[in-house]
Structures are given as structure tokens and as C-alpha cells.
Amino acid sequence: MSFKIPKRYWRIAKRLRIADLQKLDDSDSFFSEKDLFEVNIGQRSEGLFLGFYSRKGIETALDRYEITKELNKKGFKKLIFDMDTSDPYIHRLAIYDREKKADRLLIEVVLRKKMIEIQMPFRTHLNGRVFETLAIEWLCMQNPDQKFTREKPRLPGQHFPGLGMASRAVEILIITAWRLNLAGLLNTPDHFHNAYLYSRIFYYLDPKIQARFVALCRDLKAYSVYEISWAIEWGAVIDETTQKPMEWIIGEQMVPLFSDLKNLFESREYKHFVEEQSKNYKFSMDVKKFKEYKLKTGGLNEA
């Protein structure tokens, strides 16, 4: 899996100074010079997002990355930024349109720093090594002014259609992890479509889960992402090894940023293990059950 952040994003990231990202406005708490150099999430994080970004700094960054401009183009011109750093370990950022109400929420992201330990089922010098990552606890991007359509039906967990900016958001989160000198960006998808979206650049930390996911995509390639997501939700995907409805396995995916981690996930050993392990899985669609649920819900766009 090869993935590169757009060059213009890297140019913007390198031009953004610490002073830009930590500047204060009237709504921010007062920090001494000493605070600005010593803040660290889990120690003295109150006021700074992830122990680094001020509210004004986040607004500046999103403006430079043209996220604000893109939201304005979609008709959202009175943005409200809401930052919650009251928990010393888990921080939340939300962007609303006009009012701070659930039905005017555009973007919500909950992040924390998380330690992971590498434990591969094959020999590697990284086994037992611990790395600090940036973990996405929750990410929601939605357009409350749009309706679901037959072409873009509702997916499990969605209340409104997406903003069409997911890739850009992930790119900025990767840059955030890089700026904080973290080993990678971590995500735990709770639905198939989330895992599928991220799978272009994320690897499952557990290669057995990666193998299972690869097998699922292989065996159900005749169906759309929407159909597979709802089929799993409805118990219409059959695990042929057990002859029972497949249960979605929650596992951590990561974009590795450190070179030794990149080399691990791109290694022949990781790929070979995934390829061989995927042969142990077989999945099929219970077409009758899927059609019954689809009829019951009035179609995927009404589900």
C-alpha cells in the first residue's frame, strides 16, 4: 500500500510555525511562556488540544488547509468551533454550523495518545517494542443539509450523508501525528465501510484480522460496500467455516509513520502471513436474508 500526503499539504504543514498553532485569543486560558514549552497531554493538557494546539491555532490550521473554505462552499458560513480538553487524556473537537446543536454538527473528532506494543506471529526485531500513536476514538463528518439517495444510501451508524472530505481529514490527522512526533495514526473501525475506506493506507496491527478482512473483500467482491456493510449488520454474511452469520471483529488499524514500522507492514513476512492466513477464511452472502431485510427497510437509502 503506497500513500503520499499531497505535497501542498506538506508545504502548508512546514510553513505553520509553533507560534501559529499555539496562539491565543480572548477565549483561551492564559499561558506563561513556560507553559507553552512544557504542556503535555496527560500532564498539563488543560486548554491545549493534544497538549499542543490552541483553539485559535486549530482554526488557523484548518483555514490554511482550506477546510474552512470547503465548508463555506458547501453553504456552512457561520462555523462554531468547540474544543473540549477537560479530560486529561481524551480531547474532542467539534465544528457546528450556526448553532451548537446535534442536528447542526458538521465535524466531530475525539483523539488521544495511545501506546501500542508490536506482537507479530512471526519473527521480527520489533516484537515487544512499544510505540506511542495518535488514536482516533471517534470521527464523524456529516452534512445535515443533505438527504440520502439511491446513489448514496445511508450506511450503518450514519444520521446524515457525509461531507465528502474524509480523505482530507485523515491526511490532516496524519500530519498532526507527524507534528507530535508520534509513530502513527491509529483507528478502530466499527463497521465494514469504515475499515474499507481506511484500508488503502491503514494496516491492521493484528495480521490475522488483516487476513480475515482481505478474505471478506475477496469473497464478496461482487457486492458494493453499502451492501456488504448492511449485510454484516443484518447477519446476512455467512462465515463458511462456522456456518453462522459473521460477526464484525473490532481491531486496530494504523498508518505507520516511523520507517521501521513502515518496513514491518510492507515486509514480505507480513504480506506472506496475511496471504496464507486468508486462505483459512471463506465468506458468502445469504441473498434471501439480505433481500428480506432490504424489503423490510424499504431499500438501503431508507435503512
RAVEN-V731501 format. One record per run of one state. SS is the DSSP state (alpha for helix, beta for strand, coil for the rest). FROM is the first residue (numbers start at 1). TO is the last residue. If there is no record, write none. Layout:
{{SS,FROM,TO} {SS,FROM,TO}}
//
This chain:
{{coil,1,6} {alpha,7,15} {coil,16,17} {alpha,18,21} {coil,22,32} {alpha,33,38} {coil,39,48} {beta,49,49} {coil,50,52} {beta,53,53} {coil,54,54} {alpha,55,64} {coil,65,66} {alpha,67,73} {coil,74,78} {beta,79,84} {coil,85,89} {beta,90,97} {coil,98,101} {alpha,102,104} {beta,105,117} {coil,118,129} {beta,130,141} {coil,142,165} {alpha,166,179} {coil,180,183} {beta,184,187} {coil,188,191} {alpha,192,198} {coil,199,202} {beta,203,204} {coil,205,206} {alpha,207,219} {coil,220,224} {alpha,225,233} {coil,234,236} {beta,237,239} {coil,240,243} {beta,244,245} {coil,246,252} {beta,253,256} {coil,257,258} {alpha,259,265} {coil,266,267} {alpha,268,278} {coil,279,282} {beta,283,285} {coil,286,286} {alpha,287,297} {coil,298,299} {alpha,300,302} {coil,303,303}}
//
